[in-house]
Amino acid sequence: MEQGLPAVKGFIQQVVEAIAAAIGIEVMVFDLNRNIVAGTGETRVQVGHRFNKGSLTGRVLEHGQPLVARTPGQSLECMSCSRYGTCSRYIVAAFPITVKEKVLGSFCLVAINNQQKDIILANEDGLLRFLERMCLLIASAISERQIQQELNIMLNKYDNVVNSVHEGIISTDYVGNVIHLNRSAINLLGIDNEEIIGKQLTKLFPEFPDIKTFTKHKSTEIEISYSLKKKKKRYFLAVVVPVLTGENGNIQGITISFRNLSEVQSYATKLVGYGKYSFDDILGDSQCVLEVKSKLRRAALTDATILIRGESGTGKELFAHAVHNYSRRSQGPFVAINCSAIPESLLESELFGYEEGAFTGARKGGKPGKFELARGGTLFLDEIGDMPLHLQSKLLRVLENHSIERVGGTDTIPIDVRIIAATNRNLEEMIDKYEFRSDLYYRLSVIPVVIPPLRERKEDIFILIKYFLEKYCNKLDRECQILDECARERLYRYPWYGNVRELQNAIEYAISMSEPGQTILLEHLPQSLLAYHDELVNDVELSGDEAKGKGLKDNREPTTRLRAMEIEAIREALKKFGTTTEGKEKAAQFLGISLATLYRRLKDNEIIS
């Protein structure tokens, strides 16, 4: 990047030509290295050449003082010049060009004949003042150019910073026309820069409020929706709107920053959690589902403890989220903990928190537990049937006293939390076996709710299938696929031991195994569904005439046969994936059940030691 006089040499050349034409004297301008930057007449051809160090202009550049040589080549000022005694100039007047007290060059009037010499001598003082003003003009142009260059550098740095942030950023003028947007905004919104620059912000966001409605000197946080036309998707954006005001206090524009709301919520969930689902997100038109939703809506309006029961995969946590969002606590946190997924030794500190030094490895300053994190909101205790007995008694005291003590602490901490518990275990049977406290059971089941298994609400299966097809095709950026009649019939008749979760996994599997746009066939369904059908056919054949002719008869009850088939499916999955922890995780996923449920099935049926 050119600096100093060379940066404005085009402007200087225009100035010297105008001066030469006005006063009839040749003009030369030198930079700090004695190079001729601009010239007129015969000196113009010398632009770019360098004068010797001992020249008159060299002395002006060195000392920063104006000089006049009335007899160039013979004057004392010219004795150091290599052209001393041979110089063809008649008179030379040189004046330094300075910017911020730093010499950057010199401006010279040069007489190349007696007529021009007479003009200079007749008005020497006036021409020197004129030279000074011309030097100030050039210095001003240089300063302006430097300021512009510094501004450009600053703008480039700003651009780099703005384009490096993850948030989308859009700036508008005082009437709402877009004047700038960063790279993240372009990527998030799927648009080109030219599509929106100069256009109203409401073209992007039709529901965006009028600029005049925003409060001066304050940032506003809003949530708006945006439709990504290229992919036919609808997003929700979390937007922060700071207002820009002028010296008179009038709004000059706004700069909005935004992120996809799902990212914001994902980050918030890691910190505390929130209620992600409402009752509208719970799919199903069956009478039993509608009754459950109606009952939980009424329960949500109270702070009574709720016990949600149901098989694995029925969506118990989904209902818990819906209760939270329908309650007066909806603006508070929703904190969930799975009592079976956390080792017994850690569960107490996870629930109640701990003080510094409570145990080896305890964090300095201690750590709040789930009860404290859920203050003002809802705490969801999933798999409550797997909570150890000693913690059951501690939980009972919390429900009775509405206060906790951290592990290793003595202070009583009051809590304001609504408890929702869930289990797929038979708590009554566990009470008989002294595995679950009866007093805690009654405290938890103030409002008991049973979520029906999917096989008892067959009319909801196709509603769920349609939803999962759209969800996973959209996730893979595919057009929505359909099922052929045989596959639909097989899905409808399957008993769905893993309930909605297993159906969800089956649809995702089928889409993954099929080609984009292809109709989903039987061959694309999970092996467990096909194996069930084959077993069912064998049962029917064995109970037919051929079986009777062979003296064979299956006297097992239907539920016993289903249990046997379930055991066989688990055996096959373990055979396929292995009995390591990782293998069991894959087997559970393959079967459409949780890992905790798989461990219970293994224990209950003594499948492996």
Secondary structure as the mmCIF struct_conf table of DSSP 4:
data_model
#
loop_
_struct_conf.conf_type_id
_struct_conf.id
_struct_conf.beg_label_comp_id
_struct_conf.beg_label_asym_id
_struct_conf.beg_label_seq_id
_struct_conf.end_label_comp_id
_struct_conf.end_label_asym_id
_struct_conf.end_label_seq_id
BEND BEND1 GLY A 4 GLY A 4
HELX_RH_3T_P HELX_RH_3T_P1 LEU A 5 VAL A 8
HELX_RH_AL_P HELX_RH_AL_P1 LYS A 9 ILE A 23
BEND BEND2 GLY A 24 GLY A 24
STRN STRN1 GLU A 26 ASP A 31
TURN_TY1_P TURN_TY1_P1 LEU A 32 ASN A 33
BEND BEND3 ARG A 34 ARG A 34
STRN STRN2 ASN A 35 ASN A 35
STRN STRN3 ILE A 36 GLY A 39
HELX_RH_3T_P HELX_RH_3T_P2 GLY A 41 GLN A 46
TURN_TY1_P TURN_TY1_P2 VAL A 47 GLY A 48
STRN STRN4 ARG A 50 ARG A 50
TURN_TY1_P TURN_TY1_P3 LYS A 53 GLY A 54
BEND BEND4 SER A 55 SER A 55
HELX_RH_AL_P HELX_RH_AL_P2 LEU A 56 HIS A 63
STRN STRN5 LEU A 67 ALA A 69
BEND BEND5 ARG A 70 THR A 71
TURN_TY1_P TURN_TY1_P4 PRO A 72 GLN A 74
BEND BEND6 SER A 75 SER A 75
HELX_RH_3T_P HELX_RH_3T_P3 LEU A 76 CYS A 78
TURN_TY1_P TURN_TY1_P5 MET A 79 SER A 80
BEND BEND7 CYS A 81 CYS A 81
TURN_TY1_P TURN_TY1_P6 SER A 82 THR A 86
BEND BEND8 TYR A 90 TYR A 90
STRN STRN6 ILE A 91 VAL A 99
TURN_TY1_P TURN_TY1_P7 LYS A 100 GLU A 101
STRN STRN7 LYS A 102 ALA A 111
BEND BEND9 ASN A 113 ASN A 113
HELX_RH_AL_P HELX_RH_AL_P3 ASN A 114 ALA A 122
TURN_TY1_P TURN_TY1_P8 ASN A 123 ASN A 123
HELX_RH_AL_P HELX_RH_AL_P4 GLU A 124 SER A 164
BEND BEND10 VAL A 165 GLU A 167
STRN STRN8 GLY A 168 THR A 172
TURN_TY1_P TURN_TY1_P9 TYR A 174 VAL A 175
BEND BEND11 GLY A 176 GLY A 176
STRN STRN9 ASN A 177 ASN A 177
STRN STRN10 VAL A 178 LEU A 181
HELX_RH_AL_P HELX_RH_AL_P5 ARG A 183 LEU A 189
TURN_TY1_P TURN_TY1_P10 GLY A 190 GLY A 190
HELX_RH_AL_P HELX_RH_AL_P6 ASN A 193 ILE A 196
TURN_TY1_P TURN_TY1_P11 ILE A 197 GLY A 198
BEND BEND12 LYS A 199 LYS A 199
STRN STRN11 GLN A 200 GLN A 200
HELX_RH_AL_P HELX_RH_AL_P7 LEU A 201 LEU A 204
TURN_TY1_P TURN_TY1_P12 PRO A 206 GLU A 207
HELX_LH_PP_P HELX_LH_PP_P1 PHE A 208 ASP A 210
HELX_RH_3T_P HELX_RH_3T_P4 ILE A 211 THR A 213
BEND BEND13 PHE A 214 PHE A 214
HELX_LH_PP_P HELX_LH_PP_P2 THR A 215 THR A 215
TURN_TY1_P TURN_TY1_P13 LYS A 216 HIS A 217
STRN STRN12 SER A 219 LEU A 228
TURN_TY1_P TURN_TY1_P14 LYS A 229 LYS A 232
STRN STRN13 LYS A 233 THR A 245
TURN_TY1_P TURN_TY1_P15 GLU A 247 ASN A 248
BEND BEND14 GLY A 249 GLY A 249
STRN STRN14 ILE A 251 ASN A 260
HELX_RH_AL_P HELX_RH_AL_P8 LEU A 261 LEU A 271
TURN_TY1_P TURN_TY1_P16 VAL A 272 VAL A 272
HELX_RH_3T_P HELX_RH_3T_P5 PHE A 279 ASP A 281
BEND BEND15 ILE A 282 ILE A 282
BEND BEND16 SER A 286 SER A 286
HELX_RH_AL_P HELX_RH_AL_P9 GLN A 287 ALA A 300
TURN_TY1_P TURN_TY1_P17 LEU A 301 LEU A 301
BEND BEND17 THR A 302 THR A 302
STRN STRN15 ILE A 306 ARG A 309
TURN_TY1_P TURN_TY1_P18 SER A 312 GLY A 313
BEND BEND18 THR A 314 THR A 314
HELX_RH_AL_P HELX_RH_AL_P10 LYS A 316 TYR A 326
BEND BEND19 SER A 327 SER A 327
TURN_TY1_P TURN_TY1_P19 ARG A 328 GLN A 331
BEND BEND20 GLY A 332 GLY A 332
STRN STRN16 PHE A 334 ASN A 338
TURN_TY1_P TURN_TY1_P20 CYS A 339 ALA A 341
BEND BEND21 ILE A 342 ILE A 342
HELX_RH_AL_P HELX_RH_AL_P11 GLU A 344 PHE A 352
STRN STRN17 TYR A 354 TYR A 354
TURN_TY1_P TURN_TY1_P21 GLU A 356 GLY A 357
BEND BEND22 ALA A 358 PHE A 359
TURN_TY1_P TURN_TY1_P22 THR A 360 GLY A 361
HELX_LH_PP_P HELX_LH_PP_P3 ALA A 362 ARG A 363
TURN_TY1_P TURN_TY1_P23 LYS A 364 GLY A 365
STRN STRN18 LYS A 367 LYS A 367
HELX_RH_AL_P HELX_RH_AL_P12 LYS A 370 LEU A 373
TURN_TY1_P TURN_TY1_P24 ALA A 374 GLY A 376
BEND BEND23 GLY A 377 GLY A 377
STRN STRN19 THR A 378 ASP A 382
TURN_TY1_P TURN_TY1_P25 GLU A 383 GLU A 383
HELX_RH_3T_P HELX_RH_3T_P6 ILE A 384 ASP A 386
BEND BEND24 MET A 387 MET A 387
HELX_RH_AL_P HELX_RH_AL_P13 LEU A 389 ASN A 401
BEND BEND25 HIS A 402 HIS A 402
STRN STRN20 SER A 403 ILE A 404
STRN STRN21 VAL A 407 VAL A 407
TURN_TY1_P TURN_TY1_P26 GLY A 408 GLY A 408
STRN STRN22 ILE A 413 PRO A 414
STRN STRN23 ARG A 418 THR A 423
BEND BEND26 ASN A 424 ARG A 425
HELX_RH_AL_P HELX_RH_AL_P14 LEU A 427 ASP A 432
TURN_TY1_P TURN_TY1_P27 LYS A 433 TYR A 434
BEND BEND27 GLU A 435 PHE A 436
HELX_RH_AL_P HELX_RH_AL_P15 SER A 438 LEU A 444
TURN_TY1_P TURN_TY1_P28 SER A 445 VAL A 446
STRN STRN24 ILE A 447 VAL A 450
HELX_LH_PP_P HELX_LH_PP_P4 ILE A 451 PRO A 453
HELX_RH_3T_P HELX_RH_3T_P7 LEU A 454 GLU A 456
HELX_RH_3T_P HELX_RH_3T_P8 LYS A 458 ASP A 460
HELX_RH_AL_P HELX_RH_AL_P16 ILE A 461 LYS A 475
TURN_TY1_P TURN_TY1_P29 LEU A 476 ASP A 477
HELX_LH_PP_P HELX_LH_PP_P5 GLU A 479 GLN A 481
STRN STRN25 LEU A 483 LEU A 483
HELX_RH_AL_P HELX_RH_AL_P17 GLU A 485 ARG A 493
BEND BEND28 TYR A 494 TYR A 494
TURN_TY1_P TURN_TY1_P30 TYR A 497 GLY A 498
HELX_RH_AL_P HELX_RH_AL_P18 ASN A 499 MET A 513
BEND BEND29 SER A 514 SER A 514
TURN_TY1_P TURN_TY1_P31 PRO A 516 GLY A 517
HELX_LH_PP_P HELX_LH_PP_P6 GLN A 518 THR A 519
STRN STRN26 ILE A 520 ILE A 520
HELX_RH_3T_P HELX_RH_3T_P9 LEU A 522 HIS A 524
BEND BEND30 LEU A 525 LEU A 525
HELX_RH_AL_P HELX_RH_AL_P19 GLN A 527 LEU A 542
TURN_TY1_P TURN_TY1_P32 SER A 543 SER A 543
BEND BEND31 GLY A 544 GLY A 544
HELX_RH_AL_P HELX_RH_AL_P20 ASP A 545 GLY A 549
TURN_TY1_P TURN_TY1_P33 LYS A 550 GLY A 551
HELX_RH_AL_P HELX_RH_AL_P21 PRO A 558 PHE A 577
BEND BEND32 THR A 579 THR A 580
HELX_RH_AL_P HELX_RH_AL_P22 THR A 581 LEU A 591
TURN_TY1_P TURN_TY1_P34 GLY A 592 GLY A 592
BEND BEND33 ILE A 593 ILE A 593
HELX_RH_AL_P HELX_RH_AL_P23 LEU A 595 ASN A 605
TURN_TY1_P TURN_TY1_P35 GLU A 606 GLU A 606
#
